[in-house]
Amino acid sequence: MAFKRSQPYNDLPLLPPKADIESKTILKQCILARSELAALEQAGELLPNKSVLIHTIPLLEAQLSSEIENIVTTTDKLFQLASGSKQSADSATREALRYRQALYQGCKAIEKKPLCTSIAVEICSTIRDTAVDIRKVPGTTLSNPSTGQIIYTPPAGEQIIREKLTNWERFINEETSLDPLIRMAVMHYQFEAIHPFTDGNGRTGRILNALLLVQEQLLKTPILYLSRHFIRTKTQYYSLLRDVTENGNWHGWIIYVLQGIEETSKWTTRKIKAAQQLIEHTCDYVKQKLPRTYSRELVETVFEQPYCRIPNLIEKGIAARQTASVYLKRLTEIGLLEENQVGREKVYVHTKFLALLTQDENTFEPYTNNS
């Protein structure tokens, strides 16, 4: 049966694709992507305190992955809530923060079992903050938000959806002759095409991408900021997904994903190296300005928690409450932090590091004796 946008795509072809997904062009691009991904992993390993990456990069991924779904929050709100601030937050910010939580849970889950449908269900449940299951009721369609025109109707019927997902699982874990990055591109399309949940499929699918890289030991932690590529090329992202469905153009989609991995790996590697330089520069600056206050752990804590609170220092065992307060005030006095009153508590913002994280450029203004 020919594909029709307004009818459930129950004839969605099973994996692996019949098209040539290991052409010379694809394999050449795959080598480039693998090389940059390896450089990213090495850069992450060289960072003295990897907690900086684990706390910050996934938050940026969460913010942009949610933005693709028009769940718009700011990095400012997201970092502030993630710091443990007790202030009220809007639903978009809480939803984006659940993305990072789901990513962490997924990393724990693949330590016990390979990627599978049940892990996808757990991830989607965390993202949506409610128990979800495979779609049972027909009627799900994807429409153009501007015109309301139906652009895709995913498979309908729980049994059909589960059959497609079983095939999807087998492809991920059994087609090991295919490079993991090619598998990731194919797996992502297929998951989005199956569209197993009523909501949250896009964000779940993007987390599954990161988890496959960890599962295949290409990254130790999910620090590839791939949603940056998807959000910057959002029109192309959706267009190429549709092109696979309607025209079988696997080549264009796979090349797009591999180029995204290559470019994002390069960018994230530069970001990590700039963060490492800023950490060392900040240590030297605090050591010079506040020799009696300085400790490496204190400086690294305000990088792990760019919105730092007194309890963050207490939890690290750096100081008791009163001394922790003094430390943060001293760091504010020398221009390292900015003190903000949020409700009844004070939050100390590491503005220079936040600027480095959230801007496209990977540079920072150094501290000076006049800072």
For each residue, the residues with C-beta under 8 A, 3 or more apart:
1: 11
2:
3: 9 11 245 246
4: 7 153
5: 150 151 152 153
6: 141 150 153
7: 4 153
8: 138 153 154 155 156 157
9: 3 12 152 153 154 155 193 245
10: 155 156 157 160
11: 1 3
12: 9 154 155 164 190 193 194
13: 17 18
14: 164 167
15: 167 168 170 171 175 186 190
16: 21 171 175 178 186
17: 13 21 186 248 250
18: 13
19: 248 250 251
20: 23 251
21: 16 17 26 178 182 186 250 251 254
22: 26 27 178 182
23: 20 26 27 251
24: 27 28
25: 28 29 251 255
26: 21 22 23 29 30 182 251 254 255 258
27: 22 23 24 30 31 179
28: 24 25 31 32
29: 25 26 32 33 255 258 259 262
30: 26 27 33 34 179 181 182 258
31: 27 28 34 35
32: 28 29 35 36 258 262
33: 29 30 36 37 181 258 259 261 262 265
34: 30 31 37 38 179 181 218
35: 31 32 38 39
36: 32 33 39 40 261 262 263 265 266 269
37: 33 34 40 41 181 213 218 219 224 261 262 265
38: 34 35 41 42 218
39: 35 36 42 43 265 266 269
40: 36 37 43 44 219 223 224 265 268 269 272
41: 37 38 44 45 218 219 220
42: 38 39 45 46
43: 39 40 46 47 269 272 273
44: 40 41 47 50 53 219 220 221 223 272
45: 41 42 50 220
46: 42 43 276
47: 43 44 50 52 53 272 275 276
48: 276 279 300
49: 52 279 300 303 304
50: 44 45 47 53 54 221
51: 54 55 300 304
52: 47 49 55 56 275 279 300 303 304
53: 44 47 50 56 57 221 223 272
54: 50 51 57 58 221 223
55: 51 52 58 59 82 304 305
56: 52 53 59 60 79 303 304 306 357
57: 53 54 60 61 223 225 268
58: 54 55 61 62 100 103 104 222 223
59: 55 56 62 63 75 78 79 82 97 100
60: 56 57 63 64 75 225 228 357 358
61: 57 58 64 65 99 100 103 206 210 222 224 225 226 227 228
62: 58 59 65 66 78 96 97 99 100 103
63: 59 60 66 67 73 74 75 78 96
64: 60 61 67 68 225 227 228 230 231
65: 61 62 68 69 96 99 202 203 206 207 227 230
66: 62 63 69 71 72 73 92 95 96 99 203
67: 63 64 70 71 72 73 227 231
68: 64 65 202 203 206 227 230 231 234 237
69: 65 66 202 203
70: 67 145
71: 66 67 92 95 96
72: 66 67 92
73: 63 66 67 77 78 90 92 93 95 96
74: 63 77 78 93
75: 59 60 63 78 79 354 357 358
76: 79 80 354
77: 73 74 80 81 89 90 93
78: 59 62 63 73 74 75 81 82 93 96 97
79: 56 59 75 76 82 83 306 307 354
80: 76 77 83 85 87 89 307 342 347
81: 77 78 85 87 89 93 94 97
82: 55 59 78 79 97 100 307
83: 79 80 305 306 307 308 309 312 347
84: 309 311 312
85: 80 81 307 309 342 345 347
86: 343 344 345
87: 80 81 342 343
88:
89: 77 80 81 93 94 97
90: 73 77 93 94
91: 94 95
92: 66 71 72 73 95 96
93: 73 74 77 78 81 89 90 96 97
94: 81 89 90 91 97 98 129
95: 66 71 73 91 92 98 99 127 129
96: 62 63 65 66 71 73 78 92 93 99 100
97: 59 62 78 81 82 89 93 94 100 101
98: 94 95 101 102 126 127 128 129
99: 61 62 65 66 95 96 102 103 127 203 207
100: 58 59 61 62 82 96 97 103 104
101: 97 98 104 105 126
102: 98 99 105 106 122 123 124 126 127 203 204 207
103: 58 61 62 99 100 106 107 207 210 211 222
104: 58 100 101 107 108
105: 101 102 108 109 122 123 126
106: 102 103 109 110 119 122 123 207 208 210 211
107: 103 104 110 111 211 214 221 222
108: 104 105 111 112
109: 105 106 112 113 119 122
110: 106 107 113 114 115 119 211 214 215
111: 107 108
112: 108 109
113: 109 110 116 118 119
114: 110 172 173 215
115: 110 119 120 169 172 173 208 211 212 215
116: 113 119 120 169 173
117: 120 121 134 162 165 166 168 169 196
118: 113 121 122
119: 106 109 110 113 115 116 122 123 208 211
120: 115 116 117 123 124 165 191 196 204 208
121: 117 118 124 125 132 133 134
122: 102 105 106 109 118 119 125 126
123: 102 105 106 119 120 126 127 204 207 208
124: 102 120 121 127 128 132 197 200 201 203 204
125: 121 122 128 129 130 131 132
126: 98 101 102 105 122 123 129
127: 95 98 99 102 123 124 200 203 204 207
128: 98 124 125 132 199 200
129: 94 95 98 125 126
130: 125
131: 125
132: 121 124 125 128 197 198 200
133: 121 136
134: 117 121 158 161 162 165 196 197
135: 140 156 158 161 195 196 197 198
136: 133 158
137:
138: 8 156 157
139: 156
140: 135 153 154 156 195 198
141: 6 150 152 153
142: 150 151 152 153 154 195
143: 147 148 149 150 151
144: 147 148 149 151
145: 70 148
146:
147: 143 144
148: 143 144 145
149: 143 144
150: 5 6 141 142 143 153
151: 5 142 143 144 242
152: 5 9 141 142 193 242 245
153: 4 5 6 7 8 9 140 141 142 150 156
154: 8 9 12 140 142 193 194 195
155: 8 9 10 12 160 161 164 194 195
156: 8 10 135 138 139 140 153 160 161
157: 8 10 138 160 161
158: 134 135 136 161 162
159: 162 163
160: 10 155 156 157 163 164
161: 134 135 155 156 157 158 164 165 194 196
162: 117 134 158 159 165 166
163: 159 160 166 167
164: 12 14 155 160 161 167 168 190 194
165: 117 120 134 161 162 168 169 194 196
166: 117 162 163 169 170
167: 14 15 163 164 170 171
168: 15 117 164 165 171 172 187 190 191 194
169: 115 116 117 165 166 172 173
170: 15 166 167 173 174 175
171: 15 16 167 168 174 175 183 186 187 190
172: 114 115 168 169 175 183 187 212
173: 114 115 116 169 170 176
174: 170 171
175: 15 16 170 171 172 178 183
176: 173
177:
178: 16 21 22 175 182 183 186
179: 27 30 34 182 183
180: 183 184 212 213 216 218
181: 30 33 34 37 184 185 218 257 258 261
182: 21 22 26 30 178 179 185 186 254 258
183: 171 172 175 178 179 180 186 187 212
184: 180 181 187 188 209 212 213 257
185: 181 182 188 189 253 254 257 258
186: 15 16 17 21 171 178 182 183 189 190 250 254
187: 168 171 172 183 184 190 191 208 209 212
188: 184 185 191 192 205 206 208 209 257
189: 185 186 192 193 241 244 250 253
190: 12 15 164 168 171 186 187 193 194
191: 120 168 187 188 194 196 201 204 205 208
192: 188 189 195 201 202 205 241
193: 9 12 152 154 189 190 241 244 245
194: 12 154 155 161 164 165 168 190 191
195: 135 140 142 154 155 192 201
196: 117 120 134 135 161 165 191 201
197: 124 132 134 135 200 201 204
198: 132 135 140
199: 128
200: 124 127 128 132 197 203 204
201: 124 191 192 195 196 197 204 205
202: 65 68 69 192 205 206
203: 65 66 68 69 99 102 124 127 200 206 207
204: 102 120 123 124 127 191 197 200 201 207 208
205: 188 191 192 201 202 208 209
206: 61 65 68 188 202 203 209 210 226 227 230
207: 65 99 102 103 106 123 127 203 204 210 211
208: 106 115 119 120 123 187 188 191 204 205 211 212
209: 184 187 188 205 206 212 213 226
210: 61 103 106 206 207 213 214 219 222 224 226
211: 103 106 107 110 115 119 207 208 214 215 222
212: 115 172 180 183 184 187 208 209 215 216
213: 37 180 184 209 210 216 218 219 222 224
214: 107 110 210 211 217 218 219 220 221 222
215: 110 114 115 211 212
216: 180 212 213
217: 214 220
218: 34 37 38 41 180 181 213 214
219: 37 40 41 44 210 213 214 222 223 224
220: 41 44 45 214 217
221: 44 50 53 54 107 214
222: 58 61 103 107 210 211 213 214 219
223: 40 44 53 54 57 58 219 268 272
224: 37 40 61 210 213 219 261 264 265 268
225: 57 60 61 64 228 264 267 268 271
226: 61 206 209 210 229 230 260 261 264
227: 61 64 65 67 68 206 230 231
228: 60 61 64 225 231 232 264 267
229: 226 232 233 260 263 264
230: 64 65 68 206 226 227 233 234 237 260
231: 64 67 68 227 228 234
232: 228 229
233: 229 230 236 237 256 260
234: 68 230 231 237 238
235: 238 239
236: 233 239 240 256
237: 68 230 233 234 240 241 256
238: 234 235 241 242
239: 235 236 242 243
240: 236 237 243 244 249 252 253 256
241: 189 192 193 237 238 244 245 253
242: 151 152 238 239 245 246
243: 239 240 246 247 249 252 253
244: 189 193 240 241 247 248 249 250 252 253
245: 3 9 152 193 241 242
246: 3 242 243
247: 243 244
248: 17 19 244
249: 240 243 244 252 253
250: 17 19 21 186 189 244 253 254
251: 19 20 21 23 25 26 254 255
252: 240 243 244 249 255 256
253: 185 189 240 241 243 244 249 250 256 257
254: 21 26 182 185 186 250 251 257 258
255: 25 26 29 251 252 258 259
256: 233 236 237 240 252 253 259 260
257: 181 184 185 188 253 254 260 261
258: 26 29 30 32 33 181 182 185 254 255 261 262
259: 29 33 255 256 262 263
260: 226 229 230 233 256 257 263 264
261: 33 36 37 181 224 226 257 258 264 265
262: 29 32 33 36 37 258 259 265 266
263: 36 229 259 260 266 267
264: 224 225 226 228 229 260 261 267 268
265: 33 36 37 39 40 224 261 262 268 269
266: 36 39 262 263 269 270
267: 225 228 263 264 270 271 362
268: 40 57 223 224 225 264 265 271 272
269: 36 39 40 43 265 266 272 273
270: 266 267 273 274 362
271: 225 267 268 274 275 356 357 362
272: 40 43 44 47 53 223 268 269 275 276
273: 43 269 270 276 277 362
274: 270 271 277 278 356 362 363 364
275: 47 52 271 272 278 279 303 353 356 357
276: 46 47 48 272 273 279 280
277: 273 274 280 281 364
278: 274 275 281 282 303 352 353 356 364
279: 48 49 52 275 276 282 283 299 300 303
280: 276 277 283 284
281: 277 278 284 285 364 366 367
282: 278 279 285 286 299 303 336 352 367
283: 279 280 286 287 294 296 299
284: 280 281 287 288
285: 281 282 288 289 334 336 367 371
286: 282 283 289 290 293 294 298 299 331 334 336
287: 283 284 290 291 294
288: 284 285 291
289: 285 286 334
290: 286 287 293 294 330 331 334
291: 287 288 294
292:
293: 286 290 298 327 330 331
294: 283 286 287 290 291 298 299
295: 298 299 318
296: 283 299 300
297: 300 301 316 318
298: 286 293 294 295 301 302 313 318 327 331
299: 279 282 283 286 294 295 296 302 303
300: 48 49 51 52 279 296 297 303 304
301: 297 298 304 305 308 312 313 316 318
302: 298 299 305 306 308 331 336 337 348 350 353
303: 49 52 56 275 278 279 282 299 300 306 350 353
304: 49 51 52 55 56 300 301 312
305: 55 83 301 302 308 309 312
306: 56 79 83 302 303 349 350 353 354 357
307: 79 80 82 83 85 347 348 349 350
308: 83 301 302 305 312 313 328 337 347 348 349 350
309: 83 84 85 305 312 345 346 347 348
310: 313 314 321 324 325 328 345 346
311: 84 314 315
312: 83 84 301 304 305 308 309 315 316
313: 298 301 308 310 316 318 319 324 327 328
314: 310 311 317 318 319 320 321 324
315: 311 312
316: 297 301 312 313
317: 314
318: 295 297 298 301 313 314 324 327
319: 313 314 323 324 326 327
320: 314 323 324
321: 310 314 324 325
322: 325 326
323: 319 320 326 327
324: 310 313 314 318 319 320 321 327 328
325: 310 321 322 328 329
326: 319 322 323 329 330
327: 293 298 313 318 319 323 324 330 331
328: 308 310 313 324 325 331 332 337 339 346 348
329: 325 326 332 333 339
330: 290 293 326 327 333 334
331: 286 290 293 298 302 327 328 334 336 337 348
332: 328 329 335 336 337 338 339 348
333: 329 330
334: 285 286 289 290 330 331 367 371
335: 332 367 371
336: 282 285 286 302 331 332 350 352 367 371
337: 302 308 328 331 332 348 349 350 351
338: 332 348 349 351
339: 328 329 332 346 347 348 349
340: 346 347 348 349
341: 345 346 347
342: 80 85 87 345 346 347
343: 86 87
344: 86
345: 85 86 309 310 341 342
346: 309 310 328 339 340 341 342
347: 80 83 85 307 308 309 339 340 341 342
348: 302 307 308 309 328 331 332 337 338 339 340
349: 306 307 308 337 338 339 340 354
350: 302 303 306 307 308 336 337 353 354
351: 337 338 354 355
352: 278 282 336 355 356 364 365 367
353: 275 278 302 303 306 350 356 357
354: 75 76 79 306 349 350 351 357 358
355: 351 352 358 359 364
356: 271 274 275 278 352 353 359 362 363 364
357: 56 60 75 271 275 306 353 354
358: 60 75 354 355
359: 355 356
360:
361:
362: 267 270 271 273 274 356
363: 274 356
364: 274 277 278 281 352 355 356
365: 352
366: 281
367: 281 282 285 334 335 336 352 371
368: 371
369:
370:
371: 285 334 335 336 367 368
